[in-house]
Amino acid sequence: MRFDVPVPCLVVLIGPSGSGKTTWARQHFEEGEIVSSDALRAMVGAGEDDQVAGTAAFDVLERIVSERMKRGITTVVDTLGFDRDRRTGWVSLAHENGVPAHAVVFEADRDVAEERNAQRRRPIPKTVLGRQHTRFKKVRASTQCTA
């Protein structure tokens, strides 16, 4: 799949765990362009799955996205992307700084996501993944994205 975007741009990824967001981002963008909540959790906490570090990680993520948008630098936000207010804020910030914004929505069959999750070093519980898929359906229905 070819993905052409203007440079600079903001790309917001939306999808449950195991849907392929991180893999796709790494295939299409440079490492330094990707701002990952998992990576930031590992940096401010005890690992990518350290949910206690989530607030601190997102504080850092918000700061990084803000600085990159102010400087007009391509930025890929690699989170679940479920928080509408955060997505809206990132897009507004991009537009305020003359940076085009794009959302990329990742849908994966729950069985595929569970299989990918099982291959992780520290898989998330199936119940959590199930809640993500339920929530994703609501997020997907509320976005104006087309597949």
PyMOL commands that place a pseudoatom at each C-alpha (Angstrom):
pseudoatom trace, name=CA, resn=MET, resi=1, chain=A, elem=C, hetatm=0, pos=[0.000, 0.000, 0.000]
pseudoatom trace, name=CA, resn=ARG, resi=2, chain=A, elem=C, hetatm=0, pos=[1.303, 3.418, -0.908]
pseudoatom trace, name=CA, resn=PHE, resi=3, chain=A, elem=C, hetatm=0, pos=[0.666, 6.255, 1.518]
pseudoatom trace, name=CA, resn=ASP, resi=4, chain=A, elem=C, hetatm=0, pos=[1.435, 9.717, 0.194]
pseudoatom trace, name=CA, resn=VAL, resi=5, chain=A, elem=C, hetatm=0, pos=[1.115, 12.646, 2.555]
pseudoatom trace, name=CA, resn=PRO, resi=6, chain=A, elem=C, hetatm=0, pos=[2.458, 16.165, 2.383]
pseudoatom trace, name=CA, resn=VAL, resi=7, chain=A, elem=C, hetatm=0, pos=[5.585, 16.984, 4.350]
pseudoatom trace, name=CA, resn=PRO, resi=8, chain=A, elem=C, hetatm=0, pos=[5.161, 18.134, 7.018]
pseudoatom trace, name=CA, resn=CYS, resi=9, chain=A, elem=C, hetatm=0, pos=[1.942, 16.573, 8.285]
pseudoatom trace, name=CA, resn=LEU, resi=10, chain=A, elem=C, hetatm=0, pos=[0.274, 15.167, 11.354]
pseudoatom trace, name=CA, resn=VAL, resi=11, chain=A, elem=C, hetatm=0, pos=[-0.906, 11.563, 11.189]
pseudoatom trace, name=CA, resn=VAL, resi=12, chain=A, elem=C, hetatm=0, pos=[-3.128, 10.259, 13.990]
pseudoatom trace, name=CA, resn=LEU, resi=13, chain=A, elem=C, hetatm=0, pos=[-3.486, 6.484, 14.196]
pseudoatom trace, name=CA, resn=ILE, resi=14, chain=A, elem=C, hetatm=0, pos=[-6.768, 5.027, 15.470]
pseudoatom trace, name=CA, resn=GLY, resi=15, chain=A, elem=C, hetatm=0, pos=[-7.336, 1.379, 16.345]
pseudoatom trace, name=CA, resn=PRO, resi=16, chain=A, elem=C, hetatm=0, pos=[-7.276, -1.243, 19.062]
pseudoatom trace, name=CA, resn=SER, resi=17, chain=A, elem=C, hetatm=0, pos=[-4.146, -3.044, 20.211]
pseudoatom trace, name=CA, resn=GLY, resi=18, chain=A, elem=C, hetatm=0, pos=[-2.985, -5.605, 17.680]
pseudoatom trace, name=CA, resn=SER, resi=19, chain=A, elem=C, hetatm=0, pos=[-4.553, -3.833, 14.720]
pseudoatom trace, name=CA, resn=GLY, resi=20, chain=A, elem=C, hetatm=0, pos=[-1.177, -3.046, 13.119]
pseudoatom trace, name=CA, resn=LYS, resi=21, chain=A, elem=C, hetatm=0, pos=[-0.730, 0.656, 13.919]
pseudoatom trace, name=CA, resn=THR, resi=22, chain=A, elem=C, hetatm=0, pos=[2.867, 0.501, 15.137]
pseudoatom trace, name=CA, resn=THR, resi=23, chain=A, elem=C, hetatm=0, pos=[4.004, -1.889, 12.411]
pseudoatom trace, name=CA, resn=TRP, resi=24, chain=A, elem=C, hetatm=0, pos=[2.413, 0.308, 9.742]
pseudoatom trace, name=CA, resn=ALA, resi=25, chain=A, elem=C, hetatm=0, pos=[3.915, 3.490, 11.191]
pseudoatom trace, name=CA, resn=ARG, resi=26, chain=A, elem=C, hetatm=0, pos=[7.402, 1.949, 11.197]
pseudoatom trace, name=CA, resn=GLN, resi=27, chain=A, elem=C, hetatm=0, pos=[6.968, 0.913, 7.553]
pseudoatom trace, name=CA, resn=HIS, resi=28, chain=A, elem=C, hetatm=0, pos=[5.945, 4.391, 6.377]
pseudoatom trace, name=CA, resn=PHE, resi=29, chain=A, elem=C, hetatm=0, pos=[7.766, 6.859, 8.638]
pseudoatom trace, name=CA, resn=GLU, resi=30, chain=A, elem=C, hetatm=0, pos=[11.136, 7.439, 10.226]
pseudoatom trace, name=CA, resn=GLU, resi=31, chain=A, elem=C, hetatm=0, pos=[11.561, 6.362, 13.845]
pseudoatom trace, name=CA, resn=GLY, resi=32, chain=A, elem=C, hetatm=0, pos=[11.969, 9.955, 15.024]
pseudoatom trace, name=CA, resn=GLU, resi=33, chain=A, elem=C, hetatm=0, pos=[8.648, 10.954, 13.446]
pseudoatom trace, name=CA, resn=ILE, resi=34, chain=A, elem=C, hetatm=0, pos=[6.623, 8.481, 15.519]
pseudoatom trace, name=CA, resn=VAL, resi=35, chain=A, elem=C, hetatm=0, pos=[5.412, 9.544, 18.967]
pseudoatom trace, name=CA, resn=SER, resi=36, chain=A, elem=C, hetatm=0, pos=[4.255, 6.385, 20.738]
pseudoatom trace, name=CA, resn=SER, resi=37, chain=A, elem=C, hetatm=0, pos=[2.389, 6.283, 24.038]
pseudoatom trace, name=CA, resn=ASP, resi=38, chain=A, elem=C, hetatm=0, pos=[3.765, 2.776, 24.641]
pseudoatom trace, name=CA, resn=ALA, resi=39, chain=A, elem=C, hetatm=0, pos=[7.355, 3.924, 24.143]
pseudoatom trace, name=CA, resn=LEU, resi=40, chain=A, elem=C, hetatm=0, pos=[6.785, 6.917, 26.407]
pseudoatom trace, name=CA, resn=ARG, resi=41, chain=A, elem=C, hetatm=0, pos=[5.260, 4.677, 29.110]
pseudoatom trace, name=CA, resn=ALA, resi=42, chain=A, elem=C, hetatm=0, pos=[8.466, 2.639, 28.971]
pseudoatom trace, name=CA, resn=MET, resi=43, chain=A, elem=C, hetatm=0, pos=[10.544, 5.809, 29.302]
pseudoatom trace, name=CA, resn=VAL, resi=44, chain=A, elem=C, hetatm=0, pos=[8.673, 7.306, 32.275]
pseudoatom trace, name=CA, resn=GLY, resi=45, chain=A, elem=C, hetatm=0, pos=[7.589, 4.032, 33.879]
pseudoatom trace, name=CA, resn=ALA, resi=46, chain=A, elem=C, hetatm=0, pos=[8.535, 0.402, 34.260]
pseudoatom trace, name=CA, resn=GLY, resi=47, chain=A, elem=C, hetatm=0, pos=[7.711, -0.673, 30.698]
pseudoatom trace, name=CA, resn=GLU, resi=48, chain=A, elem=C, hetatm=0, pos=[5.370, -0.205, 27.752]
pseudoatom trace, name=CA, resn=ASP, resi=49, chain=A, elem=C, hetatm=0, pos=[2.542, -1.865, 29.647]
pseudoatom trace, name=CA, resn=ASP, resi=50, chain=A, elem=C, hetatm=0, pos=[2.949, 0.239, 32.814]
pseudoatom trace, name=CA, resn=GLN, resi=51, chain=A, elem=C, hetatm=0, pos=[-0.544, 1.732, 32.953]
pseudoatom trace, name=CA, resn=VAL, resi=52, chain=A, elem=C, hetatm=0, pos=[0.341, 3.643, 36.142]
pseudoatom trace, name=CA, resn=ALA, resi=53, chain=A, elem=C, hetatm=0, pos=[2.766, 5.669, 33.992]
pseudoatom trace, name=CA, resn=GLY, resi=54, chain=A, elem=C, hetatm=0, pos=[0.003, 6.496, 31.490]
pseudoatom trace, name=CA, resn=THR, resi=55, chain=A, elem=C, hetatm=0, pos=[-0.752, 9.991, 32.773]
pseudoatom trace, name=CA, resn=ALA, resi=56, chain=A, elem=C, hetatm=0, pos=[2.912, 10.991, 32.765]
pseudoatom trace, name=CA, resn=ALA, resi=57, chain=A, elem=C, hetatm=0, pos=[3.437, 9.391, 29.354]
pseudoatom trace, name=CA, resn=PHE, resi=58, chain=A, elem=C, hetatm=0, pos=[0.527, 11.311, 27.838]
pseudoatom trace, name=CA, resn=ASP, resi=59, chain=A, elem=C, hetatm=0, pos=[1.749, 14.558, 29.417]
pseudoatom trace, name=CA, resn=VAL, resi=60, chain=A, elem=C, hetatm=0, pos=[5.060, 14.031, 27.619]
pseudoatom trace, name=CA, resn=LEU, resi=61, chain=A, elem=C, hetatm=0, pos=[3.293, 12.970, 24.414]
pseudoatom trace, name=CA, resn=GLU, resi=62, chain=A, elem=C, hetatm=0, pos=[1.176, 16.138, 24.413]
pseudoatom trace, name=CA, resn=ARG, resi=63, chain=A, elem=C, hetatm=0, pos=[4.292, 18.279, 24.871]
pseudoatom trace, name=CA, resn=ILE, resi=64, chain=A, elem=C, hetatm=0, pos=[6.149, 16.517, 22.067]
pseudoatom trace, name=CA, resn=VAL, resi=65, chain=A, elem=C, hetatm=0, pos=[3.226, 16.787, 19.627]
pseudoatom trace, name=CA, resn=SER, resi=66, chain=A, elem=C, hetatm=0, pos=[2.799, 20.475, 20.505]
pseudoatom trace, name=CA, resn=GLU, resi=67, chain=A, elem=C, hetatm=0, pos=[6.471, 21.292, 19.964]
pseudoatom trace, name=CA, resn=ARG, resi=68, chain=A, elem=C, hetatm=0, pos=[6.639, 19.356, 16.709]
pseudoatom trace, name=CA, resn=MET, resi=69, chain=A, elem=C, hetatm=0, pos=[3.513, 21.066, 15.348]
pseudoatom trace, name=CA, resn=LYS, resi=70, chain=A, elem=C, hetatm=0, pos=[4.881, 24.501, 16.296]
pseudoatom trace, name=CA, resn=ARG, resi=71, chain=A, elem=C, hetatm=0, pos=[8.061, 23.642, 14.374]
pseudoatom trace, name=CA, resn=GLY, resi=72, chain=A, elem=C, hetatm=0, pos=[6.178, 22.169, 11.411]
pseudoatom trace, name=CA, resn=ILE, resi=73, chain=A, elem=C, hetatm=0, pos=[7.685, 18.677, 11.713]
pseudoatom trace, name=CA, resn=THR, resi=74, chain=A, elem=C, hetatm=0, pos=[5.965, 15.527, 10.461]
pseudoatom trace, name=CA, resn=THR, resi=75, chain=A, elem=C, hetatm=0, pos=[4.516, 13.689, 13.446]
pseudoatom trace, name=CA, resn=VAL, resi=76, chain=A, elem=C, hetatm=0, pos=[2.772, 10.330, 13.712]
pseudoatom trace, name=CA, resn=VAL, resi=77, chain=A, elem=C, hetatm=0, pos=[0.775, 9.876, 16.930]
pseudoatom trace, name=CA, resn=ASP, resi=78, chain=A, elem=C, hetatm=0, pos=[0.773, 6.166, 17.795]
pseudoatom trace, name=CA, resn=THR, resi=79, chain=A, elem=C, hetatm=0, pos=[-1.850, 5.635, 20.507]
pseudoatom trace, name=CA, resn=LEU, resi=80, chain=A, elem=C, hetatm=0, pos=[-5.186, 3.844, 20.500]
pseudoatom trace, name=CA, resn=GLY, resi=81, chain=A, elem=C, hetatm=0, pos=[-6.550, 7.183, 19.296]
pseudoatom trace, name=CA, resn=PHE, resi=82, chain=A, elem=C, hetatm=0, pos=[-9.864, 6.633, 21.075]
pseudoatom trace, name=CA, resn=ASP, resi=83, chain=A, elem=C, hetatm=0, pos=[-9.938, 9.942, 22.957]
pseudoatom trace, name=CA, resn=ARG, resi=84, chain=A, elem=C, hetatm=0, pos=[-11.939, 12.341, 20.793]
pseudoatom trace, name=CA, resn=ASP, resi=85, chain=A, elem=C, hetatm=0, pos=[-10.825, 15.443, 22.724]
pseudoatom trace, name=CA, resn=ARG, resi=86, chain=A, elem=C, hetatm=0, pos=[-7.155, 14.537, 22.301]
pseudoatom trace, name=CA, resn=ARG, resi=87, chain=A, elem=C, hetatm=0, pos=[-7.597, 13.843, 18.572]
pseudoatom trace, name=CA, resn=THR, resi=88, chain=A, elem=C, hetatm=0, pos=[-9.447, 17.127, 18.123]
pseudoatom trace, name=CA, resn=GLY, resi=89, chain=A, elem=C, hetatm=0, pos=[-6.737, 18.975, 20.034]
pseudoatom trace, name=CA, resn=TRP, resi=90, chain=A, elem=C, hetatm=0, pos=[-3.941, 17.501, 17.921]
pseudoatom trace, name=CA, resn=VAL, resi=91, chain=A, elem=C, hetatm=0, pos=[-5.742, 18.327, 14.685]
pseudoatom trace, name=CA, resn=SER, resi=92, chain=A, elem=C, hetatm=0, pos=[-6.502, 21.879, 15.873]
pseudoatom trace, name=CA, resn=LEU, resi=93, chain=A, elem=C, hetatm=0, pos=[-2.877, 22.369, 16.848]
pseudoatom trace, name=CA, resn=ALA, resi=94, chain=A, elem=C, hetatm=0, pos=[-1.747, 21.128, 13.447]
pseudoatom trace, name=CA, resn=HIS, resi=95, chain=A, elem=C, hetatm=0, pos=[-4.131, 23.461, 11.628]
pseudoatom trace, name=CA, resn=GLU, resi=96, chain=A, elem=C, hetatm=0, pos=[-3.115, 26.427, 13.816]
pseudoatom trace, name=CA, resn=ASN, resi=97, chain=A, elem=C, hetatm=0, pos=[0.430, 25.842, 12.614]
pseudoatom trace, name=CA, resn=GLY, resi=98, chain=A, elem=C, hetatm=0, pos=[-0.415, 25.280, 8.951]
pseudoatom trace, name=CA, resn=VAL, resi=99, chain=A, elem=C, hetatm=0, pos=[0.228, 21.533, 9.099]
pseudoatom trace, name=CA, resn=PRO, resi=100, chain=A, elem=C, hetatm=0, pos=[-2.198, 19.203, 7.295]
pseudoatom trace, name=CA, resn=ALA, resi=101, chain=A, elem=C, hetatm=0, pos=[-3.668, 16.467, 9.487]
pseudoatom trace, name=CA, resn=HIS, resi=102, chain=A, elem=C, hetatm=0, pos=[-4.716, 12.937, 8.593]
pseudoatom trace, name=CA, resn=ALA, resi=103, chain=A, elem=C, hetatm=0, pos=[-6.279, 10.059, 10.518]
pseudoatom trace, name=CA, resn=VAL, resi=104, chain=A, elem=C, hetatm=0, pos=[-5.544, 6.457, 9.634]
pseudoatom trace, name=CA, resn=VAL, resi=105, chain=A, elem=C, hetatm=0, pos=[-8.038, 3.978, 11.032]
pseudoatom trace, name=CA, resn=PHE, resi=106, chain=A, elem=C, hetatm=0, pos=[-6.944, 0.380, 11.634]
pseudoatom trace, name=CA, resn=GLU, resi=107, chain=A, elem=C, hetatm=0, pos=[-9.519, -2.347, 11.781]
pseudoatom trace, name=CA, resn=ALA, resi=108, chain=A, elem=C, hetatm=0, pos=[-8.470, -5.881, 12.606]
pseudoatom trace, name=CA, resn=ASP, resi=109, chain=A, elem=C, hetatm=0, pos=[-10.623, -8.883, 13.252]
pseudoatom trace, name=CA, resn=ARG, resi=110, chain=A, elem=C, hetatm=0, pos=[-10.626, -9.614, 16.978]
pseudoatom trace, name=CA, resn=ASP, resi=111, chain=A, elem=C, hetatm=0, pos=[-9.137, -13.080, 16.372]
pseudoatom trace, name=CA, resn=VAL, resi=112, chain=A, elem=C, hetatm=0, pos=[-6.250, -11.548, 14.410]
pseudoatom trace, name=CA, resn=ALA, resi=113, chain=A, elem=C, hetatm=0, pos=[-5.673, -8.953, 17.137]
pseudoatom trace, name=CA, resn=GLU, resi=114, chain=A, elem=C, hetatm=0, pos=[-5.690, -11.682, 19.806]
pseudoatom trace, name=CA, resn=GLU, resi=115, chain=A, elem=C, hetatm=0, pos=[-3.168, -13.716, 17.805]
pseudoatom trace, name=CA, resn=ARG, resi=116, chain=A, elem=C, hetatm=0, pos=[-0.874, -10.699, 17.417]
pseudoatom trace, name=CA, resn=ASN, resi=117, chain=A, elem=C, hetatm=0, pos=[-1.316, -9.855, 21.085]
pseudoatom trace, name=CA, resn=ALA, resi=118, chain=A, elem=C, hetatm=0, pos=[-0.331, -13.407, 22.104]
pseudoatom trace, name=CA, resn=GLN, resi=119, chain=A, elem=C, hetatm=0, pos=[2.969, -12.952, 20.236]
pseudoatom trace, name=CA, resn=ARG, resi=120, chain=A, elem=C, hetatm=0, pos=[3.917, -9.893, 22.294]
pseudoatom trace, name=CA, resn=ARG, resi=121, chain=A, elem=C, hetatm=0, pos=[6.513, -10.118, 25.012]
pseudoatom trace, name=CA, resn=ARG, resi=122, chain=A, elem=C, hetatm=0, pos=[3.884, -8.964, 27.518]
pseudoatom trace, name=CA, resn=PRO, resi=123, chain=A, elem=C, hetatm=0, pos=[0.407, -9.483, 26.069]
pseudoatom trace, name=CA, resn=ILE, resi=124, chain=A, elem=C, hetatm=0, pos=[-2.485, -7.437, 27.367]
pseudoatom trace, name=CA, resn=PRO, resi=125, chain=A, elem=C, hetatm=0, pos=[-5.329, -9.409, 28.964]
pseudoatom trace, name=CA, resn=LYS, resi=126, chain=A, elem=C, hetatm=0, pos=[-7.988, -10.677, 26.533]
pseudoatom trace, name=CA, resn=THR, resi=127, chain=A, elem=C, hetatm=0, pos=[-10.649, -8.863, 28.538]
pseudoatom trace, name=CA, resn=VAL, resi=128, chain=A, elem=C, hetatm=0, pos=[-8.850, -5.551, 27.965]
pseudoatom trace, name=CA, resn=LEU, resi=129, chain=A, elem=C, hetatm=0, pos=[-8.500, -6.285, 24.262]
pseudoatom trace, name=CA, resn=GLY, resi=130, chain=A, elem=C, hetatm=0, pos=[-12.200, -7.145, 24.116]
pseudoatom trace, name=CA, resn=ARG, resi=131, chain=A, elem=C, hetatm=0, pos=[-13.112, -3.812, 25.734]
pseudoatom trace, name=CA, resn=GLN, resi=132, chain=A, elem=C, hetatm=0, pos=[-10.870, -2.018, 23.235]
pseudoatom trace, name=CA, resn=HIS, resi=133, chain=A, elem=C, hetatm=0, pos=[-12.683, -3.656, 20.313]
pseudoatom trace, name=CA, resn=THR, resi=134, chain=A, elem=C, hetatm=0, pos=[-16.059, -2.706, 21.762]
pseudoatom trace, name=CA, resn=ARG, resi=135, chain=A, elem=C, hetatm=0, pos=[-14.920, 0.868, 22.301]
pseudoatom trace, name=CA, resn=PHE, resi=136, chain=A, elem=C, hetatm=0, pos=[-13.309, 1.009, 18.852]
pseudoatom trace, name=CA, resn=LYS, resi=137, chain=A, elem=C, hetatm=0, pos=[-16.655, 0.226, 17.209]
pseudoatom trace, name=CA, resn=LYS, resi=138, chain=A, elem=C, hetatm=0, pos=[-18.126, 3.295, 18.900]
pseudoatom trace, name=CA, resn=VAL, resi=139, chain=A, elem=C, hetatm=0, pos=[-15.123, 5.467, 18.008]
pseudoatom trace, name=CA, resn=ARG, resi=140, chain=A, elem=C, hetatm=0, pos=[-15.201, 4.254, 14.400]
pseudoatom trace, name=CA, resn=ALA, resi=141, chain=A, elem=C, hetatm=0, pos=[-18.910, 5.009, 14.134]
pseudoatom trace, name=CA, resn=SER, resi=142, chain=A, elem=C, hetatm=0, pos=[-18.384, 8.527, 15.473]
pseudoatom trace, name=CA, resn=THR, resi=143, chain=A, elem=C, hetatm=0, pos=[-15.533, 9.452, 13.107]
pseudoatom trace, name=CA, resn=GLN, resi=144, chain=A, elem=C, hetatm=0, pos=[-16.028, 10.903, 9.685]
pseudoatom trace, name=CA, resn=CYS, resi=145, chain=A, elem=C, hetatm=0, pos=[-13.396, 8.597, 8.226]
pseudoatom trace, name=CA, resn=THR, resi=146, chain=A, elem=C, hetatm=0, pos=[-14.022, 6.275, 5.324]
pseudoatom trace, name=CA, resn=ALA, resi=147, chain=A, elem=C, hetatm=0, pos=[-12.209, 3.011, 4.815]
for i in range(1, 147): cmd.bond("trace and resi %d" % i, "trace and resi %d" % (i + 1))
show_as sticks, trace
zoom trace
